[in-house]
């Protein structure tokens, strides 16, 4: 207790040389953490030590800051949580004064600036409080061995009874709702009766009911609601199609290729949603200077590429260096990625999973923070008491696996103890 008290006292006295970073798990090239400490001292002449922690859901991070007043200096929330934190005055504005160090945050793609401007922050511009980190889309990972590409042009592929028990859904109620809500209103959007940006704020009872009915129409075919295991299930052919994020899709596609298997990713023509995560400085941060430099460091193109290689997700940095690194005229057909990289990328040879064509992106909307309680109730009704037989089978398999693992571990431990005891007797 005395040692702990001394440690806490030491940290509080030297807080200006400690940087507390709170990020998603497996969402960074961890070698960059140590490299930042060296780089920061080179740029400022001041030492810094990073205390790096991870979270698995946005709400865990938000609760620690909003209710616990944790003094994290940099955190990485998703778009709708950035919106909530802005509205609740939980963020500090970013000062982009780095002395003689270049401002790398200016390398952010125009597309991300526009998306940040769509964030509703109680009259505040999110670009003054946030710098993007990674972004992506919601779509379908599918196995072309079982599912024709033509079918994936519509979300109705999920309603095909031939795929019962082979469908996985991302357990992310806001992503799924926004995606399906846009899709179900495609005709009204194209007729000019509804505006895509305005539509993404709509969580009316009528709209929620419409999406819920659509999801329930194929609910019995869903074999699992996954937070992270879906991409691995796809590589093992335990599922044939998975409503998921583009980052998971790219990981699954790469893993499948390594074992001679093919997976693909599609965004149905009726539309979908885009998402992004960004770096912010919370209200209770104590080392805002090091926090600003950390965010700037992550925006260096070479660091952005390393983080992309490590995580499988797509950086918001859209400068020439990224475009050149991601271009491959022998593997990809040209697409219009000018929305992200600028006019020179109107026929870019880039991966369409990571950088969809402009026409695809124009049919996608952004998630917002609204109707949380009603959306959670909808999600509970869809997933809850009427869970499909396949869901129960999957739960039983997982539970049986856990029991086997515990028994195996216990047996192995007893065997080791006996062997060790025999050796001692000898």
N, C-alpha and C positions, 0 to 999 in steps of 0.2 A: 504493500500500500504506500509506503514511504517512497519507494522507487517510482511508482506510478505518478505520485503527486509531484515529485521532482521533475519527471519527464513532461508532465502537463505544464508545469510552471515554466520549464525551459522553452517549450514550444510557444507558449503565449508571449514570452519575452522576445523570441526570435521569429515571430510570425511573418515579418517582412521578408524573411528568407525561406519561407515554406509556401509551396503552392499546392492547394488541395484540388485535385481534378476528379470529377465524378462522371463516368461515361458508361455506355452499354458494354456488356461483356463481349470479348472477341471482336472489338470494333476499332482496333488500332494496331499498327506495327509497334509492339512494345519496346523495341530497340530505340525508337524515337524519343521515348521518355528520358532515358539517360542522355541522349544526344542533345535534347533541349536544354538540360541543365548546363552543359558545356557551352552551347551556343548563346544562352542567355548571359552567361558571365562574360563571354567575348563581346557581346553587344553593349552591355550595360556596365561592366566592371563589378557587378554584384553577384554573389553566389546565390543559388536557389536549390532547394531540395523538393522534389515532387512526392506528395502522398497521393497515390493513385488508387481509386476504388471504383467498383462497377455495380450496376443495377440491372435488373432484368425487365422491369416494366416502368413506364413513365410515372405512374402514380406513386410508386415507391420513392422515387427521387423527389417528386413534388411534395409529398407528405413530409419528408425530412426537412425540406426548406421552409414550406409554408407553416407547418405546425411545430417542427422542432427547431427552427431558426438555425439550422446547421450552417457553418461558415465556409461552405465550399466556394472556391474562387472561380472555377469553370465547370459548367455542366453541359450536357448535350441532349436536350429534349427534342421531341418531335414537334412538327408544325402546330398541331392543335394545342399542345401543352405550352408552346411558346406564346400562343394567343392567350391562353388562360393566365400565364404568368405576367404578361404585359397588362392585361385587364385588372389584375389584382396587385399591381405595383410591386412585383417581386423581382424586377430586373433593373440593373444599372445601365445607363447609356454607355456605349463603347466610344472611347476616345482613340482616334487613329493617329496618335502622335507617337512615333517610334524613333525620334531623333534622327540620326544618320542611317538607321536601318530602313530599308525599303518597305513600303506598305504592300505586302503580298495579298492582303484581303481584296485589293482591287482586281485580282485575277478571277474573281467569282463570275460565273456565266451570267449574261443578261437575263436569261430565263429565270434564274434563281432570284435575282433582284426583283423581278416582276412578281414572283410567287410570294416573296417576303412582303411586298407591298400589298398583297391581298389579305395578309393577316390582319384581323380586326383587333387592335390593341388599345381600345378605349381612347381613340384619337391619336395614338402614337404610331409612328412609322417603324415597323419591325426592323428595317434596315439600319436604324440608329441603335438597335439593341442586340442584334444578332448577326452572325456570319455563318452561312451555310456550311455543312460538312459533307454529308452524303445525301443522295436522292435516288428515286426510282419510281416504278409504276406497279400497279396491281394487275395481274393477268393470270394466265393458265400455263402451268408446266404440264406437258403431256407427252405420252409415249406414242410415237407415230406407228409403232408396231401394232397397236390396238385401236388407235383413234386417228381417223383421217384428218389431214390438215384442214380440209374444207369445213369440217364440223366446228372447228375451234374459232371460226369467224363469228360465231354467235355464242352467247352465254347459255343458250338453250341446250348446248351439248351436255350440260350438267343434268338435264332432264331425261336424257336417253336411258331407258330402262336396261339397255344392254350393258351399261357400265355400273349397275348397282353393286355396291360393295367395293368399288374400285375408285371411289371419289374421296379426296381429302379436301377439307376447307380450312383456311387460315383462321385461327381463333382470334379474330380482331374485328370486333363488331362495327367500329367506326369505318374501317377500310371497306368492309363488305357492304355496309349500308350505303355509303357514298357511291361506291362503284355501281351497285344495282339500281340505285335511285337515278343516276345519270343515264344508265342504259334504258330503263323503263320510260324515260322521258325523251328519248332520242328523236322521235318524230316531232314532238312539240318544239324541241330546240331547233331542228332543221327548218321547221315551218315559221320560225320567228315568234312563236307564241310564248316561249320561255327562254330566259337567258341562262347560259351555263354557270356563270359565276354566281348569280343570284340563287340558282337552284341548289347549289352546294350548301347554302345556309338553311335550307328547308328541312325541318324535323317535325313537321306537323303530324297530327295523329293520322290523317288520311294518307300521307306519304309513307309513314312507318308501316301502316297496315298493308299498303300495296307491296312494299318490299318484303314484308314478313310472309305474305301469301305466296309470293314468288319463291322465296327460299323454302317454304314448307312443301312446295310442289315437287321438290326432289330430295327432301330431307331424309327419306327412308333409304336413299341410295348412298348416303354419306357414311363412310366407314370410320371416320375420325375427324375431330376438330383439333388441329395441331397448332402449337406455338412455335415449334422448331424442328420436330422430327419428320415433317412431311417430305423435305427434300431427300432425306436418306431413304425413306420408304419408297420414293420414286426410283431411286437408283437400284433398289432390290426388286423392282417390279411387284411390290406388294400393293401398290396403287398405280393406276394408269393416268390419272389426271388430278391436278392439285391447284386450287385457287390459292395463289401465293404472291409473294413479292418478287420483283425482277432480280434482286440480289440473291435470293435463295435459288431462283431459277438458274442463274449463271453458275452458281456453285454446283448444283445438281448436274447441269449439262457437262461441266468440266470433269466431275467425278465419274459420270457415266462414260464419257469418252475414254477415260483411262482404263476401263474394263471392257472396251469394245462395244459399248451400248449407246444408243442414240436417244436423247431427250430434246424436246423443243419447247419454245415459249411463244405464246400468242396473246395479243390483246384484241378481244372481240371488236368488231366494227361498230357496234352500238355505243362504245365508249367505256371509260374506266376512270381511275383516279391516280393522281400523282401524289407523292409524299416527299418530305425531306426532313432531315435532322440538322440542327444547327448549334453552334457554340454560343453560349450566353454567360454573362456574369451575374450571379444572383445578388439579391439585395443585401445579404449578410456577409458577402465576401470581404476578406481582410487584406488580400494582396492583389489589388486590381491591376497594378502595374505588370506583375509577372503574368497575370491572367491575359492581359492584352497581348503581350509578347508571345504567349503560348498559342493563342488563336492565330496570330500572324504567322508563326512558325509552321503551323499545320496547313497554311495556305500556300506555302512554297510548292511549286509544281512538282519537284522531285519527291517531296514528302507526300504529296497527294497521291502520286503514282504508287509509292510504297504502301500506303494505307489501302489503296484499291487492290493491289496484288495480295495483300494479307487478308482482307475481309471479303472480297468478291463484290463489294458494292461500288457505286460510282460516285466519284468526287464531284463537288459542285464547281471545282476549278475548271475554267473553260478557255485557257490561253493556248497559244500555238504549240507549246511544248507538249501539252496533253493531247492535242489533236494529232500531232505527228506520232506520238507514242502509241496511240490507239488505232491508227490507220493501217489497213492491210488490204491492198487492192487484189491480192491473190485469194483471199478468203471471203471477203464480203462484197456484196453488190452496192453500188452507190446509193445513198439516201440523202434527203435534205435534213442536215443537222445544223442549219444556219441559225435556228432559234437558240442554240446552245453555244456554238463556237463563232458565230458571226457570218457575214456574207460569203466568205471564202469556203465555207463548209456546206454550200448548197448541193454539192454532189460528193459527199464524203464517204470514204470506204471504211466505215466503222461498224462495230457490232450492234445490230438493231435491238438486241436484248437490253443492252446498256444505254444506247442512244436511239430511241425509236424515231421513225420518220416524222417530220413536222405534221403531216396530215393525221398521224396517230395521236400525237401529243395534243393537237387542237381539239380532239374529242374527249380529252381527259380533264377532270376538274380536281380541285384541291379540297382536302378535308378541313373542317372547322370545328371549333369547340362549342357545341350547342346540343341541347336535348339529351344530355348524357344519361339521365335517370330513365327516360322513356326508351332510349336505345338499349340500355342494359336490360330492361324488362322484356323488350322484344327478343333480345339475344337469349335470355334465359328461357323464354317460351320455346324458342326454336331448338335449343340444345337440350333442354331439361328433361322433364318427366317422360316425354314421348321419344326418348332416345331409341335409335334403330337397333335392331338385333346385332348388326355388325359392330356397332359401338360397344355393346356389352361383350361381344366376343373378343374385341380388341382389348378391352379392359381386363378381361379374364386372362388373356394371354400375357399381358404385361404383369399382372399380379402373380401369375404362376411363375413367370420368369424371376420376379423379385424373391419369391419364396425359395426357388431353386438356388439363386445366387447366395442367399443367406445360409442355406444348408451346406452348400459347397464350401463357402468361406469358413463356416464353423468346423466342418469335417477336416478341411485342409489344415486349419489351425491346430486341431487336436492331433492330427498326424505329425505335424512339426514338433509339438510338445513331447509326444511319445518318443520320436526319434532323438530329440535333444536329451530326454531323460535316459535313454539307452546309452547314448554316448557318455553321459556323466557317470553312469554305473560302470562302464568299461574303464 
